[in-house]
Amino acid sequence: MIFRTVVAQAKKYPGLIPQLFFICLGLGGASLYLLRLARSPYVVWNRTKDPEPWNNLDPTYQYKFAAITTDYKNLKREGPKF
C-alpha cells in the first residue's frame, strides 16, 4: 500500500526519486553500521558463556573503525595475561 503511494508520487513528482534514493541509502548504511556495532568485541550478549570477551583479543586487533595514527601491527601486549 505504501509502496504504491510512493511510486505514484514519484511518477507525479520526478524530483522525489533522488531524495528517496538517498534516504534509502542512508537508512541502509545506518543499519549496517548498527549491525557492526552490535557484533563488536565489547558488546556482551551472553554473560554466562564469556563475561569478558575483550580479554581474548590480540593486541594487534584493530577495534576502531578508522585508526589514523595508531599502527596496530606493531603493538605489543603490556601487563600480565589473565
N, C-alpha and C positions, 0 to 999 in steps of 0.2 A: 504494500500500500504506500509506504513512504517512498520506496524506490520509484514507483510510477509517478508520484508527485514531483520528485526531484528531476526525473527525466523530462517530464512535461515542462517544468520551469526552465530547465537547461535549453530545451528547444525554443522556448519563448524568449529567453534572455541568454544568448550565447556567451555573454561576458561572465556568466557564473561558472563556466566549465573550468577555467584555470583556477578560480578560487576554490572550487570543490576538490580539484586535484591536489592543491597544496594543503588543504585541510586534511584530506585523507593521508597524504604523505606525512604530515606532522603527527597525526594520531598513530600511524604505523610505527614511526620512529620512536615516539614516546612509549609505545607498548613494548617494542623490542628492548629499549633501554631499561624499562621496569623489569622485564624478564631477566636481563643481565644482572641487575642489582639483586634480584631475589635469589640468584644462583651463586652469589659471591661467597667467599670462604668465611666471612664474619657474620653471616646470617645463619642462625641455627634453627632448623625446622624440627629436629628430633633430639632432645637433650639427653635421652637415656642412652642412645647409641654412641654419640661422641659429643660431650658437652663443650669442648673447646677445640674445634677443628682447625683453628688458625695456628695452633701449636705444631701441627703436622706439616705446615708449608715450608718449603725450601726457602732460604734467604734470597735466592735469585728469582723467586716468583714475583712477577710484575702484577701487583694487585690494583694499581691505579689505571684509570682509563687511558691517560696520556702522561707519561713521565718525561718531562723535558730535560731536567738537569740531572736526574738520577740514572746511573747505569747499573741495572740490576744484575748484570752478568759478573761484575767484579765485587759484589757484596760478599762478605763473609759473616758467618754466624758469630755473634758476640754473646758471652754469658753461658751459663750451663744449659745443657739439654735436659728437659724434663720429660 
